[in-house]
Amino acid sequence: MSCSWREIFFASSAFGNFGTEMSIQPVVRYWGFLLAKLLAGAVLLVPLLSLLNHLIAPGTPFLHVSTKWFGFDLLYTSMVGLWFLMASGILYLCIWDQRYRCRVCLRRLRMPIETGSWSLMLQLGRPRIEYICPYGHGKLNVEELQILGRENPEWTEQRDMWEELLAGKGPDSRK
């Protein structure tokens, strides 16, 4: 039982739920875009922390919180707490935005469609929300209700979706 490195790399859900048939370029682009967003957030947050340390607690080393002031000075502790909340919010927004992007072209997924039904679960399956790429690269299936804890969304790559939809719209289709 031998597996190639691609099967092992793409089978992991930690790598964005890519299919096994994808090349390495979309994977690098997808995770590189997340890294670029995180770096942009750091470019915003690092000067704020250094400004906070420079104004309220001079002499604090770069990217550190002053242990002399933190916990003892209400203003400094409150400002560091607000900075931490802002840093956590920016991290959350970066990850949340990345989750609803196309794995190939990095555009926002659109057209949420609710599928499935609890009353007709044997016929239609559990309720899900499907988001599709506007350029037809694939769709993302997100469970509507996550009973067993956090479930990873399922990315399904679609080949030539728009060509299939427009196949009957040629000059011969009017006959």
N, C-alpha and C positions, 0 to 999 in steps of 0.2 A: 504494500500500500504506500505508494509514493505520491507526494503532493508537491506541486511547484510552489515557488515563493509567492506567485500571484494569487493562487488559491488560498494560501494561508493569510496573505495580506488583506485581500478583499473580503474574506469570509468573516472577519471580525466586525462586529457592530460598532466598535469604538472608532472605526475609520469612516464614519458617515454613512454606513449602510449602502455602499456601492455594490454594484453587481460584479460578478466574477469576470464578465466579458469586457469590462472597461479597461482602457489603457491607463498608464500611470499619470499622464498629463492632466486629466481632469481632477484626479485626486490631489495632486500637488497644487493645482490652481485653487481648488476648494479650500484646502487647509491653509494655503498661503494667504488667501483673502481674509480668513479668520485671524491669522497672525497679523496682517496689516491693520485690521480693525483694532486688535488689542494694543498694537504699538501706537496707533493714533490716540487711543484712550490714555496710554501711559505718557505720551507727549503732552497731553492736557493735564494730567494729574501730578506729575513729578514737579513741574514749576509751582503748582499750588502748594504742595507740601514744603518745598524749599522757601517759598514766600512766607508761609505761615511760620516756619521756624526762624526765618530771618527777622520778621517783625515782632514776634512775641518771645521767642527763646533764642537769642543770638548765641552763637558758639556751638550749636548743635551740629554734629556731623551730617554730611549730605545723605538724604534718604533715611534718616533716623528720626525717631520721636524722642524728645527730651525726657529722660527719666526723672530729671530734677523737677520739671514742671507738670508732667502728665500725672494726673491723679491728685495733685495738690492745688493747682490753679484752675478754677472753674472755667475761665474763658479759654485757656489753652486746651483743656480736656474736651470742652464742647466743640471747639473748632476742629480738633483731630477726629472727634466722633463724626462730625458732619463730613469731613474729608473721607473718612472710611465708608460712610453710607453712600457718598457719591461714587467712590471707587467700586463698591459692590454693585451699585446700580448700573454703572457703565459696563462692567464685566457681564452682568446678567443680560443687558441689552445686546451686547455683541454676540453672545451665544444664542439668544433667542432669535435674533435676526438671521444668523447663519443656518439655523434649523429649517427655516422656511425659504431657502434658496435652492435653485436648480443645481444639481450636482455637476452639470456639464457647463452651462453658460453663466452661472451665478446670478441670474435674474430672479427677482422675487416670484415665488409660485403664486398663481392666481386661481380664480374660479373655484372656490370651495364648494364641493358637492357632498351632501349627506347621503350615504348609502347604507343599506342594511336596515333592520328593524328588530326590536325586541319581540314583537308579537309574531313576526314571520322569520324567526332566526334560522330555522331549518332550511328555508328557501333562499333567503337573502343574506344571511350571516349577521354577525354582530354589527351594531351601528359604528360607522367610521366616517371620517371626513377626508375626502380626497382633494388634494391640491394638484393642479397640473401646470407644467411649464408652458408659457405662451408660445414657445417655439417647437413644442412637441417632443422634447427630449425625454420626458418621463412624467411620472406622477408620484406623489407622496401620500401614503395612506396612514392616517393618524387615528388611533382608537378614540372614540368619543368618550367612553367611560373606561378608565383604567382600574379594573377591579383588583388585579394581582400586583399592584404597585406600578412603578414607572415602566412603561413598555416603549421600546424603541420604535419610531415610525418606520414604515417599510417603503423603501424607494424602489420603484419599478421602472426600468428603462424601457422606452418605447422607440422602436425604429420606424421612421417615416409615418408618423401618426397622421399628419396633414395630407400626405399623399394617399393614404387609405381613405380618408374622408372625402377627398376631392376626386377619387378615381372614377366615379360615375358622372362627373360633370363635364366630360369632353363633348366634342361635336357629335359623336356617335351615340351618346346616351339619350338623345331626344327621339330616337326611332321607336 
